Amino acid sequence: MGIISLPYPRNDSHVGLVNHTVVTHFILSGIPNTDGLQTILFVVFLAFYLCTLLGNLLILSAILGDSRLHTPMYFFLCKLAVLDIGLPSIITPKLLANLCGQSRVISLGGCMSQIFFYQFLGGTEGLLYIVMAFDRYVAICHPLRYLIIMNWKVCAILAASTWVTGFFHATILTSLTFTLPYCGPNVVDHYFCDIFPMAKLACADTYVIETVSFFSNGLVPMTWFFLILMSYVHIVYSILKMNSDEGRSKAASTCTSHLMVVTLFFGPCVVFYMQPEMSKVVATALQISTDVVPPMLNPVIYTLRNKDVKRALRKLRGGQMTER
């Protein structure tokens, strides 16, 4: 759901085989065609990860510390920052350990956890972008009714619904993945445990999990993305009708930021599922860009284009200097 899962070829060679040893651990093959580049990649991914943590923690601190930002839009932005901390934390630590020469082995439970939390947080984030688009639509197209429609009860229900839906989404996909028997081989042809590479190792028919995953991680997010774009057609039309230049500029800045992060999140998914025959190297690079780049850039995008967040960050820095 809003997450790229590489569609590896189905593995039918094990179908119908019985009496095999049950696999209790897996070996991650890592990023393809990167021999000799481990040190460089380690430094790059570590830098990206630290920037992601720092940027999103600053956003959280700034919003929570400034009462003027306690509005629905920034409430949802806080939820996005939490997700942007959690999502790369599922993959990056193990990837860094593998790049610095530690064991590539991951337990069955660890593999299940990676798939579950990756789908859970990824699905939740995709839904949150829809909620944020709805918030902007109401704020700009129905400004006089905004506080009535987007009251705190509605915001809490919308936020909770993204988490609950993401949880069920992840539970279904994880259950379908690990009810399949795994009898060997146990080398996952990927840099983390994902649904399609895992299905390739199953010694049973994988049609159901591949179909469900393609639908929920491909077609559904693409539909969401185009619905968000359609909502922005109405938003742009409303912005152009505004009489105030200041109001038009502020609304356009906020919506541009949201549209940029939405494109970063859904864009690779759309490209991938419209070009399913791309090489494994390109597909892996595309997935890495989806997993690593948006969580790092989101705080930068919202900070650079948002005067309120800039003011809150200056206030936060000023408070820290005063304490010293």
C-alpha positions as CSV (number, residue, x, y, z in Angstrom):
1,M,0.0,0.0,0.0
2,G,2.0,2.9,-1.3
3,I,5.2,0.7,-1.0
4,I,7.1,-0.8,-4.0
5,S,7.4,-4.5,-3.7
6,L,9.5,-6.0,-6.5
7,P,7.6,-8.6,-8.5
8,Y,10.1,-11.4,-8.8
9,P,9.3,-14.4,-11.0
10,R,7.1,-17.0,-9.4
11,N,8.9,-20.1,-8.2
12,D,6.9,-23.2,-9.1
13,S,9.8,-25.6,-8.9
14,H,9.0,-26.6,-5.3
15,V,5.2,-27.0,-5.8
16,G,4.0,-30.4,-4.7
17,L,7.3,-31.3,-2.8
18,V,6.9,-32.6,0.7
19,N,9.0,-33.8,3.6
20,H,11.5,-30.9,3.4
21,T,13.3,-29.3,6.3
22,V,11.5,-26.2,7.5
23,V,13.6,-23.1,7.1
24,T,14.2,-21.2,10.4
25,H,16.4,-18.4,9.1
26,F,17.2,-16.6,5.9
27,I,20.2,-15.0,4.2
28,L,19.9,-11.5,2.7
29,S,21.7,-11.2,-0.6
30,G,22.0,-7.5,-0.3
31,I,22.1,-4.8,-3.0
32,P,23.0,-6.2,-6.4
33,N,26.2,-5.2,-8.3
34,T,27.8,-3.4,-5.3
35,D,30.9,-5.5,-4.7
36,G,33.7,-3.3,-3.5
37,L,31.3,-0.4,-2.7
38,Q,30.3,-1.5,0.7
39,T,32.2,1.2,2.6
40,I,30.9,4.0,0.4
41,L,27.3,2.7,0.6
42,F,27.6,2.3,4.4
43,V,28.7,6.0,4.8
44,V,25.9,7.2,2.4
45,F,23.1,5.2,4.0
46,L,24.3,6.1,7.5
47,A,24.3,9.8,6.6
48,F,20.9,9.5,5.1
49,Y,19.5,7.7,8.1
50,L,21.0,10.2,10.6
51,C,19.7,13.2,8.6
52,T,16.2,11.5,8.5
53,L,16.2,11.1,12.3
54,L,17.5,14.6,13.0
55,G,15.1,16.3,10.5
56,N,12.0,14.6,11.7
57,L,12.8,14.9,15.3
58,L,13.3,18.7,14.8
59,I,9.9,18.9,13.0
60,L,8.2,17.1,15.9
61,S,10.0,19.3,18.5
62,A,9.1,22.5,16.7
63,I,5.5,21.7,16.3
64,L,4.9,20.3,19.7
65,G,6.8,23.3,21.3
66,D,4.8,26.0,19.4
67,S,1.1,26.3,20.4
68,R,0.4,28.3,17.2
69,L,1.1,25.1,15.2
70,H,-1.4,23.0,17.1
71,T,-3.8,22.9,14.2
72,P,-5.1,20.0,12.1
73,M,-2.5,20.4,9.3
74,Y,0.5,20.2,11.7
75,F,-1.2,17.5,13.7
76,F,-1.0,15.3,10.6
77,L,2.5,16.5,9.8
78,C,3.6,15.2,13.3
79,K,2.1,11.8,12.4
80,L,4.0,11.9,9.1
81,A,7.3,12.7,11.0
82,V,6.7,9.7,13.3
83,L,6.2,7.4,10.3
84,D,9.2,8.9,8.5
85,I,11.3,7.9,11.5
86,G,9.8,4.4,11.8
87,L,9.8,3.4,8.1
88,P,13.6,3.6,7.4
89,S,14.3,2.2,10.9
90,I,12.8,-1.1,9.8
91,I,15.4,-1.6,7.0
92,T,18.4,0.7,7.4
93,P,20.0,-0.8,10.6
94,K,20.1,-4.3,9.2
95,L,21.3,-3.0,5.9
96,L,24.1,-1.0,7.6
97,A,25.1,-4.1,9.5
98,N,25.3,-6.1,6.3
99,L,27.4,-3.4,4.6
100,C,30.0,-3.3,7.3
101,G,30.6,-7.1,7.1
102,Q,28.3,-8.5,9.8
103,S,26.2,-11.6,9.3
104,R,23.6,-11.4,6.5
105,V,21.5,-14.0,8.4
106,I,18.1,-12.9,9.6
107,S,15.8,-15.2,11.7
108,L,12.3,-16.2,10.6
109,G,10.9,-14.0,13.3
110,G,13.0,-11.1,12.2
111,C,11.9,-11.5,8.6
112,M,8.3,-11.6,9.6
113,S,8.8,-8.4,11.6
114,Q,10.4,-6.6,8.7
115,I,7.5,-7.5,6.4
116,F,4.8,-6.7,8.9
117,F,6.2,-3.3,10.0
118,Y,7.2,-2.3,6.5
119,Q,3.7,-2.9,5.2
120,F,2.1,-1.4,8.4
121,L,4.0,1.9,8.4
122,G,4.1,2.1,4.6
123,G,0.3,1.5,4.3
124,T,-0.4,4.0,7.1
125,E,1.7,6.7,5.5
126,G,0.0,6.2,2.1
127,L,-3.4,6.7,3.8
128,L,-2.1,9.6,5.8
129,Y,-1.3,11.5,2.6
130,I,-4.9,11.1,1.5
131,V,-6.1,12.5,4.8
132,M,-3.6,15.4,4.5
133,A,-4.9,16.1,1.0
134,F,-8.5,16.1,2.3
135,D,-7.4,18.6,5.0
136,R,-5.9,20.9,2.4
137,Y,-9.0,20.6,0.2
138,V,-11.3,21.6,3.1
139,A,-9.0,24.4,4.2
140,I,-8.8,26.0,0.8
141,C,-12.1,25.1,-0.9
142,H,-14.3,25.5,2.2
143,P,-12.4,27.9,4.5
144,L,-15.4,29.1,6.4
145,R,-16.4,25.6,7.4
146,Y,-12.9,24.3,8.0
147,L,-12.8,24.4,11.8
148,I,-16.3,22.8,11.9
149,I,-15.4,20.0,9.5
150,M,-11.9,19.4,10.7
151,N,-12.5,19.5,14.5
152,W,-10.2,17.6,16.8
153,K,-12.6,14.6,17.0
154,V,-12.6,14.2,13.3
155,C,-8.8,14.6,13.1
156,A,-8.4,11.9,15.8
157,I,-10.7,9.5,14.0
158,L,-9.0,10.1,10.6
159,A,-5.5,9.6,12.1
160,A,-6.6,6.5,14.0
161,S,-8.3,5.0,10.9
162,T,-5.0,5.3,9.0
163,W,-3.2,3.3,11.7
164,V,-6.0,0.7,12.0
165,T,-6.3,0.2,8.3
166,G,-2.5,-0.1,7.9
167,F,-2.4,-2.7,10.7
168,F,-5.0,-4.9,9.0
169,H,-3.3,-4.4,5.7
170,A,0.0,-5.6,7.1
171,T,-1.6,-8.4,9.1
172,I,-3.2,-9.9,6.0
173,L,-0.1,-9.7,3.8
174,T,2.2,-11.0,6.5
175,S,-0.2,-13.9,7.3
176,L,-0.5,-14.8,3.6
177,T,3.3,-14.7,3.2
178,F,4.2,-16.9,6.2
179,T,1.4,-19.4,5.9
180,L,3.4,-20.6,2.9
181,P,5.9,-23.4,3.6
182,Y,9.6,-22.6,3.3
183,C,11.7,-25.7,2.8
184,G,14.8,-24.2,1.1
185,P,16.7,-22.6,-0.4
186,N,16.9,-19.7,2.1
187,V,18.7,-16.9,0.3
188,V,16.4,-13.9,-0.1
189,D,17.3,-12.2,-3.4
190,H,16.9,-8.7,-1.9
191,Y,18.4,-6.4,0.7
192,F,15.6,-6.9,3.2
193,C,12.7,-9.3,3.6
194,D,9.9,-8.3,1.2
195,I,6.9,-10.1,0.0
196,F,7.9,-11.0,-3.6
197,P,11.4,-12.2,-2.8
198,M,10.0,-14.3,0.0
199,A,7.3,-15.8,-2.2
200,K,10.0,-16.8,-4.6
201,L,11.4,-19.1,-1.9
202,A,8.1,-20.8,-1.0
203,C,7.6,-24.5,-1.9
204,A,3.9,-24.0,-2.6
205,D,1.7,-22.1,-5.1
206,T,2.1,-18.3,-4.5
207,Y,-0.6,-17.1,-6.7
208,V,-2.8,-15.7,-3.9
209,I,-0.1,-13.7,-2.1
210,E,1.3,-12.3,-5.4
211,T,-2.2,-11.3,-6.6
212,V,-3.2,-9.7,-3.2
213,S,0.1,-7.9,-2.9
214,F,0.1,-6.6,-6.5
215,F,-3.4,-5.2,-5.9
216,S,-2.9,-3.7,-2.4
217,N,0.7,-2.4,-3.0
218,G,0.3,-1.5,-6.7
219,L,-3.2,-0.7,-8.0
220,V,-4.6,0.7,-4.8
221,P,-1.8,3.2,-4.2
222,M,-1.9,4.3,-7.9
223,T,-5.6,5.0,-7.5
224,W,-5.0,7.0,-4.3
225,F,-2.3,9.0,-6.1
226,F,-4.6,9.9,-9.0
227,L,-7.4,10.8,-6.6
228,I,-5.0,13.2,-4.7
229,L,-4.1,14.8,-8.0
230,M,-7.7,15.2,-8.9
231,S,-8.3,16.9,-5.5
232,Y,-5.5,19.3,-6.3
233,V,-7.2,20.3,-9.5
234,H,-10.1,21.7,-7.4
235,I,-7.6,23.2,-4.9
236,V,-5.7,25.0,-7.7
237,Y,-8.9,26.3,-9.1
238,S,-9.9,27.7,-5.6
239,I,-6.4,29.3,-5.1
240,L,-6.7,31.1,-8.5
241,K,-10.0,32.6,-7.4
242,M,-8.6,34.1,-4.2
243,N,-8.5,37.9,-4.0
244,S,-5.7,38.2,-1.5
245,D,-2.2,37.8,-2.9
246,E,-0.8,36.9,0.5
247,G,-3.5,34.2,1.0
248,R,-2.9,32.8,-2.5
249,S,0.8,32.6,-1.9
250,K,0.5,30.9,1.5
251,A,-2.0,28.4,0.2
252,A,0.1,27.6,-2.9
253,S,3.2,27.2,-0.8
254,T,1.6,24.7,1.6
255,C,-0.1,22.7,-1.1
256,T,3.1,22.6,-3.2
257,S,5.0,21.1,-0.3
258,H,2.3,18.4,0.2
259,L,2.2,17.7,-3.5
260,M,6.0,17.3,-3.6
261,V,6.1,14.7,-0.8
262,V,3.1,12.9,-2.2
263,T,4.9,12.6,-5.6
264,L,8.1,11.4,-3.9
265,F,6.1,8.7,-2.1
266,F,3.7,7.5,-4.8
267,G,5.7,8.5,-7.9
268,P,8.2,5.5,-7.9
269,C,5.3,3.1,-7.3
270,V,3.5,4.5,-10.4
271,V,6.7,4.2,-12.5
272,F,7.4,0.8,-11.3
273,Y,4.0,-0.7,-12.0
274,M,3.7,1.0,-15.3
275,Q,7.2,-0.4,-16.3
276,P,7.2,-4.0,-14.8
277,E,9.9,-5.3,-17.1
278,M,12.7,-3.0,-15.8
279,S,15.9,-4.7,-14.8
280,K,16.4,-5.9,-11.2
281,V,19.2,-3.3,-10.7
282,V,17.0,-0.4,-11.7
283,A,14.0,-1.8,-9.8
284,T,16.2,-2.1,-6.6
285,A,17.5,1.4,-7.0
286,L,14.0,2.7,-7.4
287,Q,12.9,0.9,-4.2
288,I,15.9,2.2,-2.3
289,S,15.0,5.8,-3.4
290,T,11.5,5.2,-2.2
291,D,12.6,3.8,1.2
292,V,15.4,6.3,1.9
293,V,14.9,9.6,0.1
294,P,11.3,10.7,1.0
295,P,11.7,10.3,4.8
296,M,14.9,12.4,4.6
297,L,13.5,15.1,2.3
298,N,10.1,15.6,3.8
299,P,11.3,17.7,6.7
300,V,13.4,19.8,4.3
301,I,10.5,20.4,2.0
302,Y,8.1,21.4,4.7
303,T,10.7,23.6,6.4
304,L,12.0,25.5,3.3
305,R,8.5,26.3,2.1
306,N,6.7,27.0,5.4
307,K,7.3,30.2,7.3
308,D,5.4,28.9,10.4
309,V,7.7,25.9,10.7
310,K,10.8,28.1,10.2
311,R,9.6,30.4,13.0
312,A,9.0,27.5,15.3
313,L,12.5,26.1,14.6
314,R,14.0,29.5,15.3
315,K,12.0,29.6,18.5
316,L,13.2,26.2,19.4
317,R,16.8,27.1,18.8
318,G,16.4,30.3,20.7
319,G,15.0,28.4,23.7
320,Q,18.0,26.0,23.7
321,M,20.5,28.9,23.5
322,T,18.7,30.6,26.5
323,E,18.9,27.4,28.5
324,R,22.6,27.3,27.9
